[in-house]
Amino acid sequence: MVPGVNRVFAHDGREYHLQVEDLGSEQAALEARVFDQGTLLWRRRVGYAEILAQKLARAEQEDALRALMEKTLQTLQAAIAKGKLA
């Protein structure tokens, strides 16, 4: 299990709290959330079974999961900037 990541994304005078959490290999999913002033605006699961199927060494698997978390955060930031999650 990879520790979750959090980021504050400021856009259009608001500060959004973005979270991506690993739900563990049993669920093979991340959960991404967007909050605005403590209110949950959006939540989705992002599967990663394809990463597990590669049978990578543990360190490589964790690197792949961190990269997926970062990509998910970047996607959330882009969606907010385009007005799709606000």
N, C-alpha and C positions, 0 to 999 in steps of 0.2 A: 504494500500500500504506500502510495506517495502522498506526502503531506499536501493539503490544499493550498491554493494561492488566493490572495486577496489583492484588490487594487481599487484605488479611488480614481474615478475618471470624471474630470470636470468638463462640462459641456453646456453652453448656453446659459451660464449663470447657476447651474445646478451641479451638485456633486453626487455621482452615482457610485455605490459600493458594489463592486463585482466580485463574485466568489466562484471558484471552481474547486470542487471537492471530489476526491477519489472515493467511490463507494466500495472498493475492494474487488479482487479478482473473481469472487463468487458471483457478483453482479456484473462484472466486466463493464462498468459504466462510471462516468463522471457525472456529477450534478452541477450544472451552472445556474447561478442565481444573480439577479440584478435587483438592488434595493435603492430606494430614494427616501432619504430621511427615515430609515428603519422600516419602511413599507416595502414588502416584496412586490415587485412589478412583473417579474418574469422568472420562470424556472423550467428547465428542460434537462433531460438526461442525454448524454452523449456516449454511445457504446464504444467499447474498444476491444471487442472480441478478436478483431483482425490482428491486433498487436500481440495478444496472448497466443494466437495460432502460429505466430512466427517462431515460437519456442526460443526466444532470445535469452541470452545470459541475463541474470537479474539486473545488473547495472545498465545494460543496453535497454532492457524493458522499461526501467525507471526513466531513462533518458527519453525514450519514445513517449511515455506518458506525460512527462514534463513538457515536451514539445507540443503534444496535443492540448494540454492545458493552456499553454501560451497562445496557440492558434485560436482556441476557443475564446480567450480573453480579447484577442485582437478582433475577432468576428463580432463579439458583443459591443466593443467600442465603436466599430464601424456602423453597426445597426443603430446604436444610439445617435451617432453623428448624423445619420440619414433620417432620423425621426421615426424609426420603426419600432422602438421599444419605449419611447417616452409617453 
